[in-house]
Amino acid sequence: MSTILSIQNLRKSYAGGFEALKGVNLDIEEGEIIALLGPNGAGKTTLISTVCGITMPTSGTVTVAGFDTLNDFREARRLVGLVPQEIALEPFEKVINTVRFSRGLFGKGRKDSAVEDILKRLSLWDKRDNQIRELSGGMKRRVLIAKALAHEPRVLFLDEPTAGVDVELRKDMWEIVEQLRADGVTTILTTHYIEEAEAIADRVGVISKGEILLVEDKGTLMSRMGKKQLDVQLTTRIDAVPDALAAYDLTLGDDGWTLVYSYDVNAERTGITKLLNDVQKAGLQLKDVVTRQSSLEDIFVSLVNQPEAAQ
C-alpha cells in the first residue's frame, strides 16, 4: 500500500500561547481504517480541521496523495471528505438536493447515478425527497456522510460519527465504513467509543495534549501492551489477601469473593500454576477460575495517564 495522507511535524498555536498540536507526525496508508483516540481537548478535532483546511497550521506540512494542503489546496481538498461532529444541515432542504449541492461545491458535474448510489448505500434512497427536518438524528448523520462522499473523496474523516446514536445505528455505521474500504476509501475516525476502534480499525492512534503517543496495529498493540487477568473465585468470602500470597500482588474483587491476578501473556512463565497451589495451601477453596484479556480501553487509559502525557 502507498501513503495517501502524510502529516509531518504539524503544529498549531493560538494567540494566547496555547499549543493545540505539538509536532504531530502521522502517515496513513491507502485503504486503511485508523481510529484516533483521545480525551476531550486532546487535539483530535484540531488535527482534522487543520488537515481539511478549516484551520491554518502554525508550522509543518500535510500532503494528500502528494498534494500539499497549503500550496495545492484545491487539489488536496477535492480528495478529502469530512463528516463533522455537529449536525449542521439546512432543515427545509430535501435530502437529495443537499447531497447534490455538496457535489457541486467541489466542482463535480451533476451525476444522478452517483448520488443515487450513495443514498442507497446509506439507506437514504427512500428518504431522498424528505426535508432534513423530517429525519431522525441517526438519519441526519447518514446525510452528513452522504454529503462528505458526494464528491467521491479518497480520504474520509469521521469526527465522532456515532456520538449520541444508539448501539444498532452505531453498528450500521461500522458496516458503512467497511463498505467504503471495499471501494478504496481511506477512513480516519475520532471516537470516544473504545469498542468502535476495536471493531473496525486496522490501526489505533492515541493523542493526548496535542501529541501522538503512539500509532500501532490494533492487534500488535493489544498483544504488546495487553495483559491477561485471572479471576480466582472462592467458595467463601475473605476480608484481605492472606499474607502467604503477598508475593503475587493480588487484589480483592467482588467484595471479597474473588482474587484477581494480572500477568503478562508474553512472559516465559505466568506463575499461574504456583499461584493456584499456594491459594489452596493458604486454606482457600476454589469455586472457579476465569481469565480475560485486557481491553483496548484499559490500554488507552494507561497511556493517557502516563507521566509523560500528564506533563
N, C-alpha and C positions, 0 to 999 in steps of 0.2 A: 504493500500500500504506500501511497505517496502522501506527503504532508499537504493538507488542504488549508489549514489555518496555523500561522506561526506568530506567536506573541513573544517579543524579545525586550527584556528589561523595561517593561511598561510601568510608568509612574504617573500618579495623579495626585496633585497637591492643590489645596484651596487657599484662598487669601489669608485666612487665619493661621495658616501653617499646618493644618491637619492633612496628613498623608493617607488618602483612601486606598491607594495602591503603592506598594513598595518594591518595585523592581520585579514584576511578575514575568516569569518565563514559562511558556507552555506551547508545545507543538501537538497538533491534533491531526490524526490520520484520516484520510478519506474513507467514509462509510462507517466510521465507528460511532459508538454512543458513549459519551463521557458524562458522568454525574459530578457536579461541583457542590460539595457540601460545606456548610459553614454556618456559624451562629448569626443572628441579626447583627448588622453592622460590620460583617467580616469583609465586605467589598465585592460580593458576588454581582449585585446589580450594577455597581460602578464599572466593573470589568466588562460586563456585557454592553453597557451603554457606550463605553469607550471603543470597543471593537466595532459597534454598529454606527459610530459616527455621531451619536447623540451628545456625547461628552468629549471634549478635546483633551488629549493626553498632555501631561507636563513634559514628558520625555519618553523615549522608547519607540518601537515600531510594531506595527501589526500588518501582516500581509494575508490576503485571501487568494488562494490559487496563484500566488506570485504578485498580486496587485497590492500596492501599498495603500492603506486606508486614508492616508493624507494626500499623497501625490497622485494617486489614481482612484480618487474617492468614488466616482460614478461606477467604474468597472468593478471595484471591490464590493460596493453596496448592493449591486444587482445580484451578487452571488449569495447574499445573506438574507435570511428571513428571521423576523423577531416576533415572538409571542410574549407580550409584556405581562407583568403581574396584574395590573389594573385592567378592568373591563371598561374600555372607552370606545363605545360604538354609538353611531347615530341611531337613536331609538325608533325613529319613524321610517327608516330606510328598509327596503326589502333585503333579505339575506343575499340573494343572487347579485343584486346591484352593488352591495357592499364589497363583495369579492371581486366583481368586475372592475370596480373603481380602483381597488388596490393594485390590480394587474396593470391598469393604465398608468398609475403613478410611476411605475418603473419602466415606462416606455414600451411595454409589451402591447402588441396589437390585439384586437378583440379575437378571442378564440373560445367560442362557446363550448366546444368539446372538452377543452382543458378545464374550464370552470365546472362543467358537469361532472367530470371525473373526480375532481377534488371534493365536491359536495357529496357525491355518492360514497366516496371512501370514508368521509367523516359523518355519514348517516344524516346528512343535512338536505339531501335532494328533495325529500317530501316537505321540507320547510322552506324551500327556496323563495316562495312568494310571500312568506310571513314577514311581518315587520319585526325588527330586532326586539322591540319591547314586548312582543308576544312570547318570546323564548324563555326557557328556564335558564338558571345560572350556568348549568353544565353545557347547555346548547350554545350559549353565548361564548363560552370558552372554545367550543368547537369552531365557531365562526372566526374567532381570533386566529386559530390555527389555519383555517382556510384562507384568510387574508394574507397570512405570512407565507403561504405556499403558492399564492396566486401567480407570482412572477417566476415560479419554477427555480427557487434558490438551490444551491448545492450545500449550503450550511444553514442549519436551523437552530436558533436559540430559543429555549423554552424557559422563561423565568418564572419559577413556581407555578407550573402549568396546572397542577391539580389542587392548588390551595383552595380549601373551602368546599370541595366537591366530595360526594360520597364514595365509599370504597368501590362500588360497582363501576361508577364512571371512571374512577382512577385506573382500574384495570383495563377499561376500554381505551384509555389514553395510552397505556403501555402497549397495547396491540397496535395502535396507530403508529407509534414510534417504530415498532418492528417492521411495519409495512413500509415506512419511509426508508428504513435501512435497505430493504429489498430494492427500493428504487434508486439506491446510491446516495441518499441524503445523509450527510453527517449531522449528528444531533448532539448539542450540548445543553444539558438541563441543570438548573439550580433547583434544589429541593430541600425541604425540611424533613421529608419523609424518608427515613433511612431505608425502609423496605422497598421504596421506589428504586433507589440505587442498587440494592441487592437484586431486584427483579430484572432490571433491563440493561444496566450499564456494563460496558466492556472494561472501562477503567474508571477509577474513582479519584477525584481530586479533593483535597481538603484545604480550605482557605480560612485564615484567621488573622484579623487585624491587618488586612491588606497584603498578606504574604501567603504564597502557596507553600503549605507544609510538606505536601507530597502529592505526586500523581503516580498511580500504580495500577497494574492489572488487578481487577477485583479479587480474583481467586488467589493470586500471589500475595496480595495484601492480607487477606484473611488467613492464609496459611502461615505467613511470616509473623504476623502480629497477634493472630488469634490464639486464644488458649482454650483448653477444654476444662470443663468443670465437672467434678464428680460429687454427686449428692448422695451421701450415705444416710439413708433413712433408718431411724432407730425404732425399736418397739416400745421404748419408754422415754419420757421427756427428761432432759438434763438441763441444769441451770448454767453450767460452764463447761468448757472443754477440759477434760481431765489433764492433770499435769503430765501424765505419761505420754500424752500425744502432743505436747507443746512444740516439739521439733518440727511438726508438719505445718505450722502456721494455718491452722484450721479456723473457720468461723462457724458460728451457730446460725442456722436458719430455721424457718417455720416455728418460731417461738420455742426452740429447744428440741425439736423433733428430728433435726437434720444436721449432720456435719458436712460442711462444704469445703471441698479441696480443689484448688486450681493447679493445673500442671501444664507444662509446655508439650504440645503434641510432637514436636520435633526432637525432644530430648531423647538421649540414648535409653534412659530408664525413667519411667514416670513415677516410680515409688508406690504405685497403687497396691501391688500385692503385699508389700511390707506394711502399708497403712492398714489394710483390712485385717491382717493378722494382729497388728497392735491394737486395733479397735476391740477385737474380741478379748485380747489379753487384759485390756483395761476394764473388762467386765461388762461391756456394752453388747447388746444383741442387735443384729442387723435385721431390718424388715425388708429393705430393698436397696438397690444401688442403681443410680441413673446418671448417665453422662450427657452433657450438652456442649455444643460448640459456642464460643463467644460470637456474638453477632457483630455486624458492621457498626451498629450503634455503639457497642462497647468500645470498639477501636476508635471511632470518631471522638467519643468523649475523652478517651485517654490522650489523644493527640492534641485537642484544643486546650486541654488542661495542663499540658507540659509547661515547665517553667519558661522555655523559650517563647511559647505562644502567649504567655501572660505578661511579658515584658513590654 
